[in-house]
């Protein structure tokens, strides 16, 4: 975790006490994590099954962040932008 990942510095004390990353508001996957998951998926969108370049994809929490899903590689899937929008209702 990089210092710049922490969006809510006031949550650091609560995080130290209970190890719940939601106190820090870390929601964005970093570029290294995105690349790792993209390569693991061979560039295939987990929803539609089509191949995309990494720039055409977005990192998505498998277990949603608001439901306690952590921002870690094991909870990340790469979706094409269209599928990610459809999933999140944007």
SENUBA-511849 format. One record per residue (C-alpha): residue number from 1; x, y, z. Coordinates in Angstrom, 2 decimals, padded with zeros to 5 digits. Layout:
REM SENUBA-511849
> resi; X; Y; Z
> NUM; X; Y; Z
...
REM end
This chain:
REM SENUBA-511849
> resi; X; Y; Z
> 1; 000.00; 000.00; 000.00
> 2; 001.39; 003.37; -000.98
> 3; 000.82; 006.50; 001.08
> 4; -000.89; 008.07; -001.94
> 5; -003.43; 005.19; -001.94
> 6; -004.79; 006.28; 001.43
> 7; -007.65; 008.64; 000.68
> 8; -008.76; 009.18; 004.26
> 9; -005.75; 009.86; 006.49
> 10; -007.98; 010.36; 009.54
> 11; -008.83; 006.64; 009.41
> 12; -005.26; 005.52; 010.08
> 13; -005.78; 005.16; 013.84
> 14; -008.93; 003.07; 013.41
> 15; -007.13; 000.94; 010.81
> 16; -004.23; 000.27; 013.19
> 17; -006.70; -000.88; 015.85
> 18; -008.89; -003.21; 013.77
> 19; -007.05; -003.74; 010.41
> 20; -010.17; -002.74; 008.42
> 21; -008.92; -001.02; 005.25
> 22; -012.28; 000.66; 004.70
> 23; -011.20; 003.22; 007.33
> 24; -008.54; 004.35; 004.83
> 25; -010.89; 004.50; 001.83
> 26; -008.52; 002.47; -000.39
> 27; -010.72; 001.69; -003.36
> 28; -008.49; 001.91; -006.42
> 29; -006.33; -000.98; -007.61
> 30; -002.80; 000.13; -008.46
> 31; -001.32; -000.35; -011.94
> 32; 000.83; -003.32; -010.89
> 33; -002.17; -005.17; -009.51
> 34; -004.20; -004.44; -012.66
> 35; -001.39; -005.75; -014.87
> 36; -000.98; -008.89; -012.74
> 37; -004.71; -009.71; -012.92
> 38; -004.91; -008.81; -016.63
> 39; -002.06; -011.22; -017.42
> 40; -003.58; -013.94; -015.24
> 41; -006.84; -013.59; -017.21
> 42; -004.93; -013.50; -020.54
> 43; -006.74; -010.26; -021.41
> 44; -010.15; -011.94; -021.29
> 45; -013.08; -010.06; -019.74
> 46; -014.53; -012.15; -016.91
> 47; -018.11; -011.24; -017.91
> 48; -018.34; -011.36; -021.70
> 49; -015.35; -013.61; -022.41
> 50; -013.90; -011.36; -025.13
> 51; -010.25; -010.35; -025.40
> 52; -009.28; -006.70; -024.80
> 53; -006.11; -004.68; -024.44
> 54; -005.47; -003.59; -020.87
> 55; -006.34; 000.02; -021.72
> 56; -009.84; -001.13; -022.71
> 57; -010.44; -002.78; -019.35
> 58; -011.11; -001.72; -015.78
> 59; -010.33; -003.34; -012.46
> 60; -013.40; -004.45; -010.53
> 61; -013.84; -005.68; -006.96
> 62; -015.23; -009.25; -007.02
> 63; -016.64; -008.75; -003.54
> 64; -017.75; -005.11; -003.62
> 65; -015.74; -002.65; -001.61
> 66; -018.85; -001.38; 000.20
> 67; -019.51; -004.98; 001.34
> 68; -016.05; -005.33; 002.84
> 69; -014.21; -006.50; -000.28
> 70; -010.54; -005.63; -000.02
> 71; -008.48; -003.88; -002.67
> 72; -006.12; -006.81; -003.24
> 73; -005.27; -008.91; -006.31
> 74; -007.32; -011.88; -005.07
> 75; -010.43; -009.67; -005.04
> 76; -009.77; -008.10; -008.44
> 77; -011.11; -009.02; -011.84
> 78; -010.57; -007.22; -015.10
> 79; -013.71; -006.37; -017.02
> 80; -014.12; -004.56; -020.30
> 81; -015.44; -001.06; -019.77
> 82; -018.89; -001.94; -021.11
> 83; -019.31; -004.93; -018.79
> 84; -018.04; -002.98; -015.79
> 85; -020.54; -000.19; -016.47
> 86; -023.33; -002.72; -016.86
> 87; -022.37; -004.48; -013.62
> 88; -022.19; -001.34; -011.55
> 89; -025.28; 000.23; -013.12
> 90; -023.44; 003.34; -014.35
REM end
